[in-house]
């Protein structure tokens, strides 16, 4: 828990410093007009029709800005830095900082979807999500994402509630393997490395129904 407090403090400090240095403000109306191509995968209001693509409606503004910035950096460095994704690279490589902030403002202003949870996994998944597993060194998901999975906007910890189970499972596996590495201070990689396939399955299904 002490380690978690230090890491969370680091992220809060870094997030605050970045905000202090940034002069760009997002315009949701402008973002909507720029979101036409995004809608093909993420839906018009950020609710994706497919589990292959994340729901981004209602997602935290700072988190969305960071991810888009990281995708753009990945595209500009051929995956050496940032977040590497071939599909997203082609969409973000030419976005300006203003474009990114506008898109983030638009999607952050939308409602996030509410999903359902499989009753048979609730007790097991809730125990791991809410309390972690001390014996395995797994920090509770709720510590950073909140008991309802609504995230922590100031720290850029993402909203999880209502996310597609397929996408959540894929993301956790990418953190576990190291294929995704744009988490601050390796926080998610450290946790995901301790998760079993069963852990990932039940957490993903549980998160889908959080609200």
VENMOZI-V282143 format. One line per field, one symbol per residue. phi: phi as a letter, one per 20 degrees, with the letter a starting at -180 (. if undefined). A space follows every 10 residues. Layout:
phi = ???
This chain:
phi = .fffffffff ffffffffff eedfdfdfff fffeegfffg ddnfdndffc ffcffcfnff gfffgfffff ffffffdlnf cmcebfffgf edgdfegfgf ffffffffee fefddccfgf dgfffffffe dmbffdmeff gffddnfdme mcgfemeffd gmfgffffff ffffffenfd ceegmmgfff fffeeegfgf ffffffggef a
